[in-house]
Amino acid sequence: MSTTPDAPSGQQRALLAAARRGDEDAFGRLLAPHRAELHAHCYRMLGSVHDAEDALQDALLRAWRGLPRFEGRSSLRAWLYRIATNACLNAIERRPARVLPMAYGPSSDPQFRHEPPLDEPIWIEPYPDARLGLADGLAAPAARYEQRESVELAFVAALQVLPPGQRATLIMREVLGFSAREVAESLGTTVASVNSALQRARRALGERLPEQSQQATLRALGERELEAIVRAYMDAMERGDVAAVVAMLTEDATWSMPPIPSWYDRPAAIAVFLRDQALADPWRHAATRANGQLAIGCYSLSPDGTRYLPGVLDVLQLRGNRIASVTGFVTPGVFPSFGLPSELPLAPQP
């Protein structure tokens, strides 16, 4: 990515001039190419789709009001990212950090019923791949992380632990590929401070991220093997075959279910949880993708027994061809965002 000001096309200059005169339609058309990536940026900063939408709307309102003062010394894209980043930093000041259950408390005893949901805005939320608006998911040459890699659950969870300034610095430099000077201008600091914050953020992230990203793992396995893993997982879950599910797990696998704070550590505990709780009732499943990872929509039998309704979105983290973690988001309202149907029939269609 070149981070020098982009030479606007004639159409862009015309739209910019019209937007400065108060033409909201021209402003919308000017923003359209950037909206998806700005939303993903806000999600990385905040760990929440809902918070990202609020921050983006705040940023776009600020951009609309500030458009007459935009002088073109940076590209429109860089200017929009500056506004969006600062909107996110303001949002961070007003709410607790988003986490996954493993960072909230110790693992649970599967002999006891899991805790009730904690309906507070503290949980990281899943992100639909489709919202990235990418054909290939590759990062710009100046960036270290691919775009899909930068929304993986482990990456987003690690980002939330960083101090806000370090978080913004790392994302702008390593995900978006902006120069240290541009980041310093966006954050109102110095290039030396940006470089120092980046080094600290890199060290902190290195301590929390797995050795291999999910993108590297998925590419190494290939689509045929990935399809086989998903089919085997869905089949074992639908049959209630605890042994088959556990056989797919790594030795240190975890299973969590935000917004339920309970989580289970290692296959023995997970097996008890599956046998006594999760698989005590019938389920059906549909495959999707979330956070650049394999994901499965889990549907539970309706109270009248006539169909299966959305229940849990399982996001899988693989290590090799085995499952290192299952994050089961008990948020059925997100299913439409992941292209999942509103219900499944009692039996698979022929």
C-alpha positions in Angstrom: 0.0 0.0 0.0 1.3 3.4 -0.9 0.5 5.7 2.0 1.3 8.9 0.1 -1.8 11.0 -0.9 -3.6 9.2 -3.7 -4.2 11.3 -6.8 -8.0 11.6 -6.9 -9.8 10.8 -10.1 -12.0 13.3 -11.8 -15.1 11.6 -10.4 -13.7 11.7 -6.9 -12.8 15.4 -7.2 -16.4 16.1 -8.4 -17.9 14.0 -5.5 -15.6 15.7 -3.0 -16.6 19.2 -4.3 -20.3 18.2 -4.2 -20.0 16.8 -0.7 -18.4 19.9 0.6 -21.4 21.8 -0.7 -23.7 19.6 1.4 -24.6 16.9 -1.0 -25.1 13.8 1.3 -25.5 11.4 -1.7 -22.1 12.5 -3.0 -20.6 12.0 0.5 -22.1 8.5 0.6 -20.7 7.6 -2.8 -17.3 9.0 -1.7 -17.3 6.8 1.4 -18.6 3.6 -0.2 -15.2 2.1 -1.2 -13.9 2.5 2.4 -16.9 1.6 4.5 -16.2 -2.2 4.8 -12.6 -1.8 5.7 -13.3 1.0 8.2 -15.9 -1.2 9.9 -13.3 -4.0 10.2 -10.8 -1.6 11.6 -13.3 -0.5 14.3 -14.0 -4.2 15.1 -10.3 -4.9 15.6 -10.0 -1.9 17.9 -13.1 -2.7 19.9 -13.7 -6.5 19.6 -17.4 -6.0 19.1 -19.5 -5.7 15.9 -22.0 -3.5 17.7 -19.4 -1.2 19.2 -17.7 -1.1 15.7 -21.0 0.0 14.1 -21.5 2.8 16.7 -17.9 4.0 16.4 -18.1 4.0 12.6 -21.3 6.0 12.6 -19.7 8.5 15.0 -16.6 8.7 12.7 -18.7 9.2 9.6 -20.6 12.0 11.3 -17.4 13.6 12.3 -16.1 13.2 8.7 -19.2 14.8 7.3 -18.9 17.8 9.6 -15.2 18.1 9.1 -15.2 17.7 5.3 -14.9 21.5 4.5 -11.6 21.4 6.5 -10.2 18.4 4.6 -7.3 19.9 2.6 -6.1 16.9 0.8 -2.6 16.8 2.4 -3.2 13.1 3.1 -5.4 10.7 1.1 -9.1 10.6 1.9 -8.6 7.1 3.1 -5.9 8.1 5.6 -8.0 11.0 6.8 -11.0 8.7 7.3 -8.8 6.2 9.3 -7.5 9.0 11.5 -11.1 9.9 12.4 -12.2 6.3 12.9 -9.3 5.5 15.1 -9.9 8.4 17.3 -13.6 7.6 17.5 -12.6 4.1 18.7 -10.2 5.5 21.3 -13.0 7.6 22.7 -15.2 4.5 22.8 -12.6 2.5 24.7 -12.5 5.1 27.4 -16.2 4.6 28.1 -16.4 0.8 28.5 -14.6 -2.2 29.8 -12.3 -4.3 27.5 -13.9 -7.1 25.5 -12.6 -10.6 26.5 -13.3 -14.3 25.9 -14.2 -16.5 28.9 -10.7 -17.8 29.3 -9.5 -14.3 30.2 -12.5 -13.7 32.5 -12.1 -16.4 35.1 -10.7 -19.9 35.8 -12.0 -23.0 34.0 -15.2 -24.6 35.2 -16.0 -28.0 36.7 -18.1 -29.9 34.2 -19.8 -31.8 37.0 -21.8 -28.7 37.7 -24.3 -26.9 35.5 -22.6 -24.0 33.7 -23.1 -20.5 35.0 -26.0 -18.4 33.5 -25.1 -15.9 30.8 -23.5 -12.7 31.9 -25.3 -10.2 29.7 -22.9 -7.3 30.1 -21.0 -5.8 27.1 -17.7 -7.4 28.0 -17.5 -10.3 25.5 -15.7 -10.3 22.1 -18.2 -10.9 19.3 -17.8 -13.0 16.2 -17.2 -11.2 12.9 -18.7 -12.3 9.5 -16.0 -12.8 6.8 -18.3 -11.2 4.3 -18.1 -7.9 6.0 -14.4 -7.6 5.2 -15.4 -7.1 1.5 -12.3 -8.9 0.3 -11.7 -11.2 -2.6 -8.5 -12.8 -1.4 -7.9 -11.4 2.1 -4.3 -10.4 1.4 -2.7 -7.5 3.2 -0.9 -4.6 1.5 2.8 -5.0 1.0 3.6 -2.6 3.9 1.5 -4.5 6.4 2.6 -7.6 8.4 -0.8 -9.2 8.9 -3.3 -10.3 6.3 -6.8 -8.8 6.6 -8.5 -12.1 7.5 -5.7 -13.0 9.8 -6.2 -9.7 11.6 -9.8 -10.6 12.6 -9.0 -14.1 13.9 -10.3 -14.5 17.4 -6.9 -15.1 19.0 -5.6 -11.9 17.3 -8.6 -9.8 18.3 -8.5 -11.1 21.9 -4.8 -10.3 22.1 -5.4 -6.8 20.8 -7.9 -6.1 23.5 -5.2 -6.6 26.2 -3.0 -3.9 24.7 -3.2 -0.3 26.0 -5.3 1.7 23.6 -2.5 3.7 22.1 -0.4 0.5 21.5 -3.5 -1.2 20.0 -4.1 1.7 17.5 -0.4 1.9 16.7 0.0 -1.8 15.9 -3.2 -2.0 13.8 -2.4 1.1 11.8 1.2 0.0 11.2 1.0 -3.8 10.9 -2.5 -4.3 9.6 -3.1 -1.2 7.5 0.5 -0.5 6.5 0.5 3.2 7.3 3.9 4.9 7.9 5.1 5.8 11.4 4.7 9.5 10.4 1.1 9.0 9.4 0.3 7.1 12.6 2.0 9.8 14.7 -0.1 12.5 12.9 -3.3 10.4 13.5 -2.6 9.9 17.2 -1.2 13.3 17.9 2.2 12.0 19.0 5.8 11.7 17.7 7.4 9.1 15.3 9.7 8.1 18.2 6.7 7.4 20.4 5.0 5.4 17.6 8.0 3.2 17.1 8.4 2.6 20.8 4.7 1.7 21.2 4.9 -0.6 18.2 7.8 -2.5 19.7 6.0 -3.0 23.0 2.8 -4.1 21.3 4.7 -6.6 19.2 6.3 -8.2 22.2 2.9 -8.4 24.0 1.2 -9.9 21.0 4.0 -12.4 20.5 3.4 -13.8 24.0 -0.3 -14.3 23.4 -0.7 -15.5 19.8 -0.4 -19.1 18.6 2.7 -20.0 16.6 0.7 -20.3 13.4 -2.2 -18.2 12.3 -5.4 -19.8 11.2 -4.9 -18.5 7.7 -1.6 -20.4 7.5 -3.2 -23.5 8.9 -6.2 -23.4 6.6 -4.0 -23.0 3.5 -1.7 -25.8 4.6 -4.7 -28.2 5.0 -6.5 -27.2 1.8 -10.2 -27.0 1.1 -10.8 -30.8 0.8 -9.4 -31.5 4.2 -11.2 -28.6 5.8 -14.5 -29.8 4.4 -13.8 -33.2 5.9 -13.1 -31.7 9.3 -16.3 -29.7 9.2 -18.4 -32.7 8.1 -16.9 -34.9 10.7 -17.5 -32.4 13.5 -21.1 -31.8 12.4 -21.8 -35.5 12.0 -20.4 -36.4 15.5 -22.3 -33.5 17.1 -25.6 -34.5 15.5 -25.1 -38.2 16.5 -24.3 -37.1 20.0 -21.0 -39.1 19.7 -18.9 -37.6 22.5 -15.9 -39.9 21.8 -15.8 -38.8 18.2 -15.9 -35.1 19.0 -13.2 -35.5 21.7 -11.0 -37.5 19.2 -10.9 -34.4 17.1 -9.5 -32.2 19.9 -5.9 -31.4 20.8 -4.6 -32.4 24.2 -4.9 -28.9 25.5 -8.2 -27.9 23.8 -10.6 -25.5 25.4 -14.4 -25.0 25.0 -16.1 -21.7 25.8 -19.6 -20.3 25.3 -19.8 -16.5 25.6 -21.9 -14.8 27.1 -21.8 -17.8 29.4 -18.6 -17.2 31.6 -18.1 -21.0 32.1 -15.4 -22.7 30.0 -13.8 -26.1 30.0 -10.2 -27.0 29.8 -8.8 -30.2 28.1 -10.6 -33.1 26.5 -11.6 -35.0 29.7 -13.5 -32.0 31.1 -15.0 -31.2 27.7 -16.2 -34.8 27.3 -18.2 -34.5 30.6 -19.6 -31.2 29.5 -20.7 -32.6 26.1 -22.2 -35.8 27.6 -24.1 -34.2 30.5 -25.0 -30.8 29.0 -24.3 -29.8 25.4 -25.3 -33.0 23.7 -28.1 -34.0 26.0 -30.5 -32.6 23.4 -30.6 -33.0 19.5 -28.9 -30.6 17.2 -28.5 -29.9 13.5 -25.7 -27.9 11.9 -24.8 -25.7 8.9 -21.3 -24.6 7.9 -20.1 -21.0 7.5 -17.0 -18.9 8.2 -16.3 -16.4 11.0 -13.3 -14.3 11.9 -11.4 -15.9 9.0 -12.0 -19.4 10.7 -14.1 -22.4 10.2 -17.5 -22.0 11.9 -20.7 -23.9 12.3 -24.2 -22.7 13.0 -25.8 -25.0 15.6 -29.5 -25.4 15.6 -31.6 -26.8 18.5 -34.9 -28.5 18.3 -37.8 -26.0 18.6 -40.2 -26.4 21.6 -42.9 -27.8 19.4 -40.6 -30.3 17.9 -41.3 -29.2 14.3 -38.0 -27.7 13.2 -34.5 -26.6 14.3 -33.9 -23.0 15.4 -30.6 -21.0 15.7 -28.8 -21.6 18.9 -25.0 -21.4 19.0 -22.3 -20.3 16.5 -19.2 -22.5 17.0 -16.0 -20.9 15.8 -13.2 -23.5 15.5 -9.5 -22.8 16.0 -7.3 -25.6 14.4 -3.8 -26.7 15.1 -2.9 -28.9 12.2 -5.9 -31.0 11.5 -7.2 -31.1 15.1 -9.4 -28.6 17.0 -7.5 -26.5 19.6 -10.5 -24.5 20.7 -14.3 -24.2 20.2 -15.8 -20.8 20.9 -19.5 -21.3 20.9 -21.2 -17.9 20.7 -24.6 -18.3 22.3 -26.0 -15.5 20.3 -28.6 -16.8 17.8 -29.4 -13.3 16.6 -26.1 -13.2 14.7 -27.0 -16.1 12.3 -28.3 -13.9 9.4 -25.0 -12.0 9.4 -23.2 -15.2 8.6 -25.5 -16.3 5.8 -27.1 -19.0 7.9 -30.8 -19.9 7.4 -33.4 -18.9 9.9 -34.3 -22.6 10.6 -33.5 -26.1 9.5 -36.0 -28.9 8.8 -36.3 -32.0 11.0 -34.3 -34.1 8.6 -31.7 -33.2 5.9 -33.2 -32.6 2.5 -32.3 -35.3 -0.1 
